[in-house]
């Protein structure tokens, strides 16, 4: 570096490098200017000056200087290395790798460049290149531990575990017998555990077990050692030894469900789907009874039997489990037992059991068959449980009566208001749910969770402005909205985006959905620093797990929701472009003077906005001692207007669709969106591929039926193929059509009729059939409407299987109303449907049910607003005074304790 410079300037060049490494950018810049004063064309100095400027957020100048440096000294590995670092800082990893490779052609043995290249190869999952680079580093510096470990990890990632084990054994051969010293015991122990896991992964189970026993004294993490040992014993079939170790582990942590699962496997009493024979249930019951005597303080040993016990034994175990928790007042009891509601018959037993307990407490003040009196709070928590139970079963009237009684019993318990809010949300009264959640929030202004729950309810009720004001109460001062983005608060952005989408504000909705997508890109980038850190600190097992997690990162539900939301926005934007004919007609109808006035107004607004942005930038910017500028980030497009101006919404939608197809291939929504996008793009074969995937996943789903019929209806209406490509597509479809069982020797209308016969009792299936009937034969519109209106909402017996009292779901009825209004375009039928549904959903604000807050507001404008859980909302009625600004409820004003 700086070899072509005189001694004085060469020392200055070393100072530039040192200043860059120590983040003293001003000092480095001064030294660079001193060299360039005498040697203005010195390529390496120009490059280093550019790299320094890049760290000071002067990117344009930085790229110009680095490119000039490369141009002036194209054979300098320093210039190319710096060029690569510049690209790396901007996440242009492929370009950075190209620059590093050119630098290595000039200086093949440069360890720094090789190390930087290996990090990028790990980031980009260029595993073959990663192995080669790590091998080269080991060859150049074999006395460095990190190079051995890096080479082994590279082979592991490249699916060559056996080779990785060989490398680790070769490394161990270079160590002395008394290795490691005390300060490296943890790191060496981690390496040994990693080696054992590699042997296990390779299938060398006996060898792995032998190695673990041999190296036990050198392993510091004894708990992980035991867990790995017991895993090997189970795989080897040495179940008796494994059972003893599991019992020892349970002594350490008797609430670890994985240990109980492992113990069941050792006794041959484990089933993935939870189905057991009566003999197995008896054996499991005996096992857990013996374990409960050993671990009397464990809650897991009492809870797990509820999953497999049946009938009277289940009832007895449930009573013994529930009673102490009701007495203690555990709010999470229902959440703990909610998985049991998926087991046939258990929900009925729980209902009967809790009602008996409630009755006994009311009459005698204690539990049945017990003389001791229960504290008054036991009745409260019993009512609390029952309210959630009836909410789960869809009996919202009963649930609300129970929770109201609980609130009347003890009006100071916050959880009661949160649960009532949740019940109202499920019942369809989103406005009242938001009001209740906000009332709960005001009872404890320091609780972030309750604040977040309140925000979520507000967003569900489309009160976005109020939700944002409430959310930022727990953010730092300053730019509060951006602070939520910086905290990667994805649940808020998703709920906010969905609310904007419902309100038709596509720009803002897109802004929120794409913000979530950016968070996932940032999480992917965040792994970069760990490629060197984990090898240095020897956290190898965690490092490999992290890389595997990163590879499946985009399959997470939040990303799926964000990508699907963005695709829906782009589809809506394509269907209804911004410059619609109606707007153009409206614009042409204006007089010249009106147009001139509007032009001036827009110009003034634009100038004002630009001035505000400049002021914000000026007030928010500053320069630190290192010379780096601290510029307050200004959102140039707060309402997503630029996102709406995209020329090709479908190509933007396709970007996110590809990510969904790659990471969520088993989701119906993925292929439904693929169908919608590709039909609009006229990509017939891709649309057909989506149809086939939908049929593969769930052929009886209403959306699968819709897509199948829409597709072949479109194909049948297409003109005869002319060019070779069209003929090829046509021949593929002709060959594939007979393979679809739903259409074999049937017309689309016949297939539609058969589908109705299969699902005659389902509202959503009838709606899909009606929509397809209208699509295939528009003249049969009245028949299609009648098909929907003839649907019957069957009542499920209250003592039957778990489910709502009425079969229809609120969201399905809303979807049917929108179908009648917007697809079948029958306003009278839509109105009839809207008048029919309040009978089934009396709390629904959408259908203006008789018990909903909207209905009450319209009919009782001057009536008194109830406190402590009333279904009114302060934003709707100015007279609502259920709480005041300091969070103390007015209802508690005269409360005496």
Secondary structure by P-SEA (a helix, b strand, c coil): ccccccaaaaaaaaaaaaaaaacaaaaaaaaaaaaaacccccaaaaaaaaaaaaaacaaaaaaaaaaaaaaaccccaaaaaaaaaaaaaacaaaaaaaaaaaaaaaccccaaaaaaaaaaaaaacaaaaaaaaaaaaaaaccccaaaaaaaaaaaaaaccaaaaaaaaaaaaaacccccccccaaaaaaaaaaaaaaaaaaacaaaaaaaaaaaacccccaaaaaaaaaaaaaaaacaaaaaaaaaaaaaaaccccaaaaaaaaaaaccccccccccaaaaaaaaaaaaaaaaacccccccccccccccccaaaaaaaaaacaaaaaaccccccccccccccccaaaaaaaaaaaaaaaaaaacccccccccccccaaaaaaaaaaaaaaaaacaaaaaaaaaaaaaaaccccaaaaaaaaaaaaaacaaaaaaaaaaaaaaaccccaaaaaaaaaaaaaacaaaaaaaaaaccccccaaaaaaaaacaaaaaaaaaaaaaaacaaaaaaaaaaaaaaaaaaaaaaacccaaaaaaacaaaaaaaaaaaaaaccccaaaaaaaaaaaaaaaaaaacccccaaaaaaaaaccaaaaaaaaaaaaaaaaaaaaaaaaaaaaaccccccccccccccccccccccccccccaaaaaaaaaaaaaacccccaaaaaaaaaaaaaacaaaaaaaaaaaaaaaccccaaaaaaaaaaaaaaaaccccccaaaaaaaaaaaaacccccccccccaaaaaaaaaaaccccaaaaaaaaaaaaaacccaaaaaaaaaaacccccccccccccccccccaaaaaaaaaaaccccccaaaaaaaaaaacccccccccccccccaaaaaaacccccccccccccccccccccccccccccccccccccc
